[in-house]
């Protein structure tokens, strides 16, 4: 998933569960570096237009933050940022859980959308795709043999 798509989905998700404005995440920079510019955070000031007879003006600009450890996901139970971990429920479903409160943080449906298709179920199988039936077939049978024992059995040696 592209970083810009993911960050816009995080911004949409955070507006669903908190009082943050949707423009809180301004833009994504350098997808390979996982940078994001957040409005009002990591601010520094610069002088522009300074000459001998004019003092210039000061402008405020935001520096990028790292998505991995400087931007947090919003916990819907208390609208505060939290770290998350992936766990499995009793039904075997993989869910995100807040480390601080232990509440399940739902993944929005729009997170599975990509540029190519809206839902995985609606994606038609193409000629070069691996068929779903082939993916669910179990072809490996684990055995407790050494490599030499397997060769001896294959070549019918004793």
N, C-alpha and C positions, 0 to 999 in steps of 0.2 A: 504494500500500500504506500502510495506517495506521501511524503511528510506533509505537504500542504493540505492534502485531503484529510489526513489524520488530524491535523491541528484544527482545521475548521470543524471537524466532528467533535473534537474535545471542547472547542468553544461553544458549540451548540449544546453539547451535553452539560456543560457547566451552567449555561443559562437555564436549562430545564430544572436544575436542582439547587440553584443558589441565586443570590441577588447580583451576580456579576453581569455587567452589560456584555452584549455579544461582541462588541468591538474591543473587548479587553485584550484578546490576542490580536495584535495588529497585522503581523505578516510572518511568514516563515522565510528564513534566510539559509542558504547553503544546506540543502537537503542532506548531503553526505556528512555534514557536521552536526546535524540535529539541533540547529539553532532556531530560536523563535524570539520575536520582538514583542514584548508585552507593554501595553500602555501604562506609563507611570512608574515602571520598575526599572532598576538599573540605569538611572538617569545621570547624565553628565551634561555640563554646560560649556558652550563654546562661544568665543568672541568672533563676530563676523563684521567685515567692513571697517575695520579699524585703520584710520589714517592719521596723519599728523594733526589735522584740524578737526577730525570727527572721532569721537570716542568709540564708535561702533555699537553694535547691539549684541546682546547675549541671547542665544537660542538654546532651547532645551532639546536634547536628543536622547533616545533610548538606545542602549547597547544590547546586543543579543544575549539571551540566556540559553543554557543547555536544557533540552527537553528531558534528558534522562535523570538529572538530579537537582535542577533548579526550578522546575515547574512541577506542581503537584496536581493530582486529580482531586476533585471535590467529593467529599463524603456526603451523601444525600441525607444522612440522619442528623448532622449538625452543621452543615454548610461550611466546613473547614477543610483545608487541604490535608491529605493523608497519603501515606505510602500504601501500596496494595500488593497483595500476593495472590497467586492462583491456587485454588483448592478444588477438590471434587466433593460434590454433595453425595448423599446416600444413593441417589438415583444414578450416579456416575456422570453427572453434568459438570463441566468445568466452568467455574465462576470466579469473579474477582471479589476479594474480601478485603475490607479495610483492616490494616494492621492495628490501628488505634482503637477502633470501636468493635470490630468483629462483624459488622454488618456487611451484607452482600451488596456490592455496587454493580448494578445492571449494566451490561454492555448495550448501547443503543443499536437498534436494528440497522441504522444508517452506517454503522461501522463495517458491516459486511459488504456494503456497496462499493463498487469500483467504477472506473471510467468505462470499462467494457460491459458490465452487466449490473443489474440492480439486485438480483438475488441469485445465490448459487443454484437453487433448485430450478430456476428459469433459464439457466445457461444450456443451450443445446450442445450435445456431444458432437464433436467434429471428427473428421477422419483420422487425424493424428493424435487425438486425445486417448488416454487410457480409459477403457470402459469401466463403469462403476462395478460391474459384476466381477471383472478381473481384479479390482482393488480389494474387494471383500473376500476373495477366495484365499484360503489358507494353503500355501504351497510348501511351507517349511515345517518339517517334522523334527523336533529336537531329539537327539539321541546322545547317550553318554558313552561315546566311543572316541578313541584316539584316532588320529589321522591314519596311522599304520593299520589299525584294526579295520577302518573303513576301506582302505585299499585292498586288504586281504580278502574282505568279503566281496568286494566288487570284482576282483580277478579270480575268485574262488580258490584261494590259497589256504593251506592249513598249517 
